[in-house]
């Protein structure tokens, strides 16, 4: 009977928390599209291609190794829904918005309840976890992956604590599978959470279980070792290909400079205040003052740590909160040099160029500490009327501090991800215009991709102007001309050079697009230089032709002389001279593989491929499958014939005499005039590593699921008996 009453009370509290979430995020449940600075809309035509099993990412810019390959399972699910006719309006809700609204409530409630053994404590801890200014702010800007990853990290922590308490293998396995999901949403949270789980494991053995024998501690490490092995096998689908491409350690994710002007201070970290949070007037990159009542948050947390100082689990969460506070203030005082040292010396820490991800530790720590303090108040203040009133006042104050943040979500004053958006009419016109054309070409968006409404697919990649302008194009020695450089990023004078037209041609840019202006967006593309300035600069270029496609504000210019994705020249391609171009018959297999037919090759010709240069691209005579391409070097063209042209793209020297001399006659056809016809396979070699890694990961996943299912069946049969 008592157990039944306890369950009923639990359902009342969790039900109330869920109802609050549905009310706060009602727009996420009952309206359609949401976009923000870092969150874009994509049509079903676009996302249906996301399930392609490729490591070479060719949707954007000039293509690159997909360093965020760990997100592939999520992208594949988006792709499946795209095939079924759903755009991101539905997919975003299913995989991000609804988990943030509901799963965060459920997970945080049961996590805090497991520690505090209290429904009221769990309720308050859940409110803190879900509605602090940090998560509300980053969600507003579209950093949803961080939030969902944090929710799943908390779930993994919950399962891990149960695993340690019960010594139950299935909970270790469930922890592992949940941690894989953490990494899929945001690998940085996976990195942080892995260290926290290891730290808690050691803390549990030494402090909670009081194991002092080194041999016993060593034997206990079989559990985290099991976790690491399974995690490694499940991660091979992305680790192996990224390693094979030479980008596992040396990549743009880990080599970015640390954000030395981080706005986070020790005061922000202590009060769980996002530095840009200013209630309904919150503006990104505008540092706001900390509301006075926010200082009650660390006070209540300290109270929780004090009253729970003899509880070893509570003590751990106190340490966790302190660690989160210290790291999330980054290079602020005290000891500003420590984060800088960690960033430069600890493997993987380079992905954390700003320390805001560590606020997750403080949020978790405070949720438990304040939840425990409320629990303590409700346990102690039961008799005297004044004390009973005091516990209600304390609980009410804490509740109001965090629930008041949600008012600015409900009334829409925060905008961005918290208000419904409509697809601009110009976007729909452009989509039909672009996707109706079957030939390959790129679009160059000036200065950015369609303010979250960009159009692109495998046949029509899109490039934000500032991307090539600040990466490969930044290597050019630009004459100043009359161009403008805005904020060191948008180099409009790239269009005004002697080689500008040829650069666009060899890069396969057919259309230059100036999108609609969206002044409601945090990162309005035209915030640094007005839209009219871009219109004026592009319209003045004689080699571009303005095209009327029926749009109102969005402007399209055509580069009529653009080159196809693959083409042949007699000389090494160069943007500094005009060359005769010959079309090539080719077939797109996927973004990592092409079949090419070259006819009448006599002497030397250059096969040009307008993807970013990477040594992993290989040319092979004849038909091949991925397994042969990985393990057999037969019929492979020598890598010395693969070079980078001055546009930063791929050029392959194809020599008829070299082919005749080095390959079997059945691999090509020799014509009467001495020329040869060859069928070639252009293939990105690390793609084969992806297939191998995926096979291992899928087999491991099935093994884990099978183990859990068998265990469930055995327990059910045992209970039945």
KARAFEN-V325080 format. One record per residue. N is the residue number from 1. SS is DSSP state (h for helix, s for strand, l for the rest). PSI is psi in whole degrees, 0 to 359 (999 if undefined). BURIAL is + if it has 16 or more other ideal C-beta (glycine too) atoms within 10 Angstrom, else -. Layout:
n: <N,N>
ss: <SS,SS>
psi: <PSI,PSI>
burial: <BURIAL,BURIAL>
//
This chain:
n: <1,2,3,4,5,6,7,8,9,10,11,12,13,14,15,16,17,18,19,20,21,22,23,24,25,26,27,28,29,30,31,32,33,34,35,36,37,38,39,40,41,42,43,44,45,46,47,48,49,50,51,52,53,54,55,56,57,58,59,60,61,62,63,64,65,66,67,68,69,70,71,72,73,74,75,76,77,78,79,80,81,82,83,84,85,86,87,88,89,90,91,92,93,94,95,96,97,98,99,100,101,102,103,104,105,106,107,108,109,110,111,112,113,114,115,116,117,118,119,120,121,122,123,124,125,126,127,128,129,130,131,132,133,134,135,136,137,138,139,140,141,142,143,144,145,146,147,148,149,150,151,152,153,154,155,156,157,158,159,160,161,162,163,164,165,166,167,168,169,170,171,172,173,174,175,176,177,178,179,180,181,182,183,184,185,186,187,188,189,190,191,192,193,194,195,196,197,198,199,200,201,202,203,204,205,206,207,208,209,210,211,212,213,214,215,216,217,218,219,220,221,222,223,224,225,226,227,228,229,230,231,232,233,234,235,236,237,238,239,240,241,242,243,244,245,246,247,248,249,250,251,252,253,254,255,256,257,258,259,260,261,262,263,264,265,266,267,268,269,270,271,272,273,274,275,276,277,278,279,280,281,282,283,284,285,286,287,288,289,290,291,292,293,294,295,296,297,298,299,300,301,302,303,304,305,306,307,308,309,310,311,312,313,314,315,316,317,318,319,320,321,322,323,324,325,326,327,328,329,330,331,332,333,334,335,336,337,338,339,340,341,342,343,344,345,346,347,348,349,350,351,352,353,354,355,356,357,358,359,360,361,362,363,364,365,366,367,368,369,370,371,372,373,374,375,376,377,378,379,380,381,382,383,384,385,386,387,388,389,390,391,392,393,394,395,396,397,398,399,400,401,402,403,404,405,406,407,408,409,410,411,412,413,414,415,416,417,418,419,420,421,422,423,424,425,426,427,428,429,430,431,432,433,434,435,436,437,438,439,440,441,442,443,444,445,446,447,448,449,450,451,452,453,454,455,456,457,458,459,460,461,462,463,464,465,466,467,468,469,470,471,472,473,474,475,476,477,478,479,480,481,482,483,484,485,486,487,488,489,490,491,492,493,494,495,496,497,498,499,500,501,502,503,504,505,506,507,508,509,510,511,512,513,514,515,516,517,518,519,520,521,522,523,524,525,526,527,528,529,530,531,532,533,534,535,536,537,538,539,540,541,542,543,544,545,546,547,548,549,550,551,552,553,554,555,556,557,558,559,560,561,562,563,564,565,566,567,568,569,570,571,572,573,574,575,576,577,578,579,580,581,582,583,584,585,586,587,588,589,590,591,592,593,594,595,596,597,598,599,600,601,602,603,604,605,606,607,608,609,610,611,612,613,614,615,616,617,618,619,620,621,622,623,624,625,626,627,628,629,630,631,632,633,634,635,636,637,638,639,640,641,642,643,644,645,646,647,648,649,650,651,652,653,654,655,656,657,658,659,660,661,662,663,664,665,666,667,668,669,670,671,672,673,674,675,676,677,678,679,680,681,682,683,684,685,686,687,688,689,690,691,692,693,694,695,696,697,698,699,700,701,702,703,704,705,706,707,708,709,710,711,712,713,714,715,716,717,718,719,720,721>
ss: <l,h,h,h,h,h,h,h,h,h,h,h,h,h,h,h,h,h,h,h,h,h,h,h,l,h,h,h,h,h,l,l,s,l,l,s,l,l,s,l,l,l,l,h,h,h,h,l,l,l,l,l,l,l,l,s,s,l,l,s,l,l,l,s,s,l,l,l,h,h,h,h,h,h,h,h,h,h,h,h,h,h,h,l,l,l,l,h,h,h,h,h,h,h,h,h,h,h,h,h,h,h,h,h,h,h,h,h,h,h,h,h,h,h,h,h,l,l,h,h,h,h,h,h,h,h,h,h,h,h,h,l,h,h,h,h,h,h,h,h,l,l,l,h,h,h,h,h,h,h,h,h,h,h,h,h,h,h,h,h,h,h,h,h,h,h,l,l,h,h,h,h,h,h,h,h,h,h,h,h,h,h,h,h,h,l,h,h,h,h,h,h,h,h,h,h,h,h,h,h,h,h,h,h,h,h,h,h,l,l,l,l,l,h,h,h,h,h,h,h,l,h,h,h,h,h,h,h,h,h,h,h,h,h,l,h,h,h,h,h,h,h,h,h,l,l,l,l,l,l,l,l,l,l,l,l,l,l,l,l,l,l,l,l,l,h,h,h,h,h,h,l,l,l,l,l,l,l,h,h,h,l,l,l,l,l,l,l,l,l,l,h,h,h,h,h,h,h,h,h,h,h,h,h,h,h,h,l,l,l,l,h,h,h,h,h,h,h,h,h,h,h,h,h,h,h,h,h,l,l,l,l,l,l,l,l,h,h,h,h,h,h,h,h,h,l,l,l,h,h,h,l,l,l,h,h,h,h,h,h,h,h,h,h,h,h,h,h,h,h,h,h,h,h,h,h,h,h,h,h,l,l,l,l,h,h,h,h,h,h,h,h,h,h,h,h,h,h,h,h,h,h,h,h,h,h,h,h,h,h,l,l,l,l,l,h,h,h,l,l,s,l,l,l,h,h,h,h,h,h,h,h,h,h,h,l,l,l,l,l,l,s,s,s,s,l,l,l,l,h,h,h,l,l,l,l,s,l,l,s,l,s,s,s,h,h,h,h,h,h,l,h,h,h,h,l,l,l,l,l,l,l,l,l,s,s,l,l,l,s,s,h,h,h,h,h,l,l,l,h,h,h,h,h,h,h,l,l,s,s,s,s,s,s,l,l,l,l,l,l,l,l,l,l,l,l,l,l,l,l,h,h,h,h,h,h,h,h,h,l,l,l,l,l,s,s,s,l,l,l,l,l,l,l,s,s,s,s,l,l,l,l,l,l,l,s,s,s,s,l,l,l,l,l,l,l,l,l,l,l,l,s,s,l,s,s,s,s,s,s,l,l,s,s,s,s,s,s,s,s,s,l,l,s,s,s,s,s,s,s,s,s,l,l,l,l,s,s,s,s,s,l,l,l,l,h,h,h,h,h,h,l,l,l,l,s,l,l,h,h,h,s,s,s,l,l,l,l,s,s,s,s,s,s,s,h,h,h,h,h,h,h,l,l,h,h,h,l,s,s,l,l,l,l,l,s,s,s,s,s,s,s,s,s,l,h,h,h,h,h,h,h,h,h,h,h,h,h,h,h,h,h,h,h,h,h,h,h,h,h,h,h,h,h,h,h,h,h,h,h,l>
psi: <312,320,320,318,321,318,319,317,320,316,326,313,314,325,319,318,320,319,320,316,317,322,313,315,33,326,327,339,329,5,181,283,141,130,159,190,316,26,122,160,142,141,168,329,325,308,341,342,355,342,1,130,73,147,338,119,106,5,321,144,228,14,153,166,130,91,333,39,340,341,0,316,321,318,322,320,320,317,318,315,327,318,328,359,8,137,188,347,323,315,320,321,314,319,347,300,312,319,322,319,313,310,324,321,311,311,311,324,308,332,307,324,322,327,316,342,32,135,318,321,319,321,312,318,323,318,318,313,319,328,29,159,335,306,322,321,313,329,323,322,356,15,54,329,324,317,312,320,322,321,314,328,319,321,318,319,317,312,324,320,317,319,317,321,321,349,46,121,324,328,326,319,319,323,315,313,322,321,328,319,322,312,327,321,319,110,335,321,327,317,311,315,326,316,322,319,319,317,318,324,312,317,317,316,313,319,312,309,348,42,120,345,123,323,319,319,317,319,327,341,359,332,308,331,318,315,314,320,311,318,317,315,320,340,357,335,334,329,314,311,322,322,316,332,357,22,13,318,317,93,168,336,317,346,6,149,147,143,93,344,38,133,352,131,171,328,317,317,319,322,7,39,119,131,339,358,118,47,230,348,21,128,133,137,10,106,131,159,150,123,142,317,346,337,348,336,305,331,313,324,319,320,317,320,322,311,340,19,337,353,115,329,319,321,320,318,335,315,319,317,318,317,316,318,314,317,324,344,356,248,13,166,149,165,60,339,345,314,320,321,315,320,325,344,332,124,129,342,340,342,347,64,338,149,8,335,335,350,334,320,318,319,314,314,313,323,316,314,313,322,321,322,317,318,315,317,317,334,323,323,78,338,295,140,321,321,323,318,321,318,326,321,312,312,318,319,313,316,314,322,316,322,335,334,331,343,327,346,314,316,357,5,339,339,209,240,354,6,145,143,155,142,123,140,324,326,317,321,315,320,312,321,316,309,343,345,123,335,160,137,164,158,139,115,125,119,350,168,93,25,56,6,34,158,127,156,189,325,346,68,152,148,128,132,322,342,300,330,334,0,257,322,342,348,346,146,99,133,146,320,218,13,172,139,122,120,23,9,316,94,86,339,357,336,352,18,165,331,2,313,317,325,316,323,305,338,2,28,110,323,138,125,129,110,177,151,135,93,346,349,139,316,61,123,336,20,335,327,126,153,323,329,319,317,314,317,316,322,337,353,120,336,359,146,127,134,129,108,7,14,160,305,328,134,136,133,142,136,97,338,16,152,156,174,322,134,166,140,159,338,168,128,142,142,354,2,152,127,153,134,135,134,157,140,121,161,127,120,303,181,356,4,135,144,130,136,116,126,138,42,119,121,217,134,162,124,116,138,114,50,157,138,135,132,347,344,125,150,128,142,138,180,144,153,170,328,315,320,336,318,350,131,5,138,15,131,142,138,340,342,0,117,166,123,176,358,1,18,180,137,134,126,123,115,118,324,322,318,314,324,329,352,154,147,339,357,358,169,124,130,169,329,7,351,167,148,127,142,124,152,120,120,140,106,318,346,325,326,326,317,316,312,322,320,313,315,317,318,318,317,314,322,317,314,318,319,316,320,315,319,320,317,318,317,322,317,321,317,324,320,999>
burial: <-,-,-,-,-,-,-,-,-,+,-,-,+,+,-,-,+,+,-,+,+,-,-,+,+,-,+,+,-,-,-,-,+,+,+,+,+,+,+,+,+,+,+,+,-,+,+,+,+,+,+,+,-,+,+,+,+,+,+,+,+,+,+,+,+,+,+,+,+,+,+,+,-,+,+,-,+,+,+,-,+,+,-,-,-,+,+,+,+,+,+,+,+,-,+,+,+,-,+,+,+,+,+,+,+,+,+,+,+,+,+,+,+,+,+,+,-,+,+,+,+,+,+,+,+,+,+,+,+,+,+,+,+,+,+,+,+,+,+,+,+,+,+,+,+,+,+,+,+,+,+,+,+,+,+,+,+,+,+,+,+,+,+,+,-,-,-,-,-,+,+,+,+,+,+,+,+,+,+,+,+,+,+,+,+,+,+,+,+,+,+,+,+,+,-,+,+,-,-,+,+,-,+,+,+,-,-,-,-,-,-,-,-,-,-,-,-,-,-,+,-,-,+,+,-,-,+,-,-,+,+,-,+,+,+,+,+,+,+,+,+,+,-,+,+,-,+,+,-,-,+,-,-,+,-,-,-,+,+,-,-,+,+,+,+,-,+,+,+,+,+,+,+,+,+,+,+,+,-,-,-,+,-,-,-,-,-,+,-,+,+,-,-,+,-,+,+,+,-,+,+,-,+,+,+,-,+,+,-,-,+,-,+,+,+,+,+,+,-,+,+,+,+,+,+,+,+,+,+,+,+,+,-,-,-,-,-,-,+,-,-,-,+,-,-,-,-,+,+,+,+,+,+,+,+,+,+,+,+,+,+,+,+,+,+,+,+,+,+,+,+,+,+,+,+,+,+,+,-,-,+,-,-,-,-,-,-,-,-,-,+,-,-,+,+,-,-,+,+,-,+,+,-,-,+,+,-,+,+,-,-,-,-,+,+,+,+,+,+,-,+,-,+,+,-,+,+,-,+,+,+,-,+,+,+,-,-,-,-,+,+,+,+,+,+,+,+,+,+,+,+,+,+,+,+,+,+,-,+,+,+,+,+,+,+,+,+,+,+,-,-,+,+,-,-,+,-,+,-,-,-,-,+,-,-,+,-,-,-,+,+,+,+,+,+,+,+,-,+,+,+,+,+,+,+,+,+,+,+,+,+,+,+,+,+,+,+,+,-,-,+,+,+,-,+,+,-,-,+,-,+,-,-,+,-,-,+,+,-,-,+,-,-,+,-,-,-,-,+,-,+,-,-,+,+,+,+,+,+,-,-,+,+,-,+,+,+,+,+,-,-,-,+,+,+,-,-,-,+,-,+,-,-,+,-,+,-,-,-,-,+,+,+,+,+,+,-,+,-,-,+,-,-,-,+,+,+,+,+,+,+,+,+,+,-,+,+,+,+,+,+,+,-,+,-,+,-,+,+,+,-,-,-,-,+,+,+,-,-,-,+,+,-,-,+,+,+,+,+,+,+,+,+,+,+,+,-,-,+,-,-,-,+,-,-,-,+,+,-,-,-,-,-,-,-,+,-,+,+,+,+,+,+,+,+,+,+,+,+,+,+,+,+,+,-,+,+,-,-,+,+,-,-,+,-,-,-,-,-,-,-,-,-,-,-,-,-,-,-,-,->
//
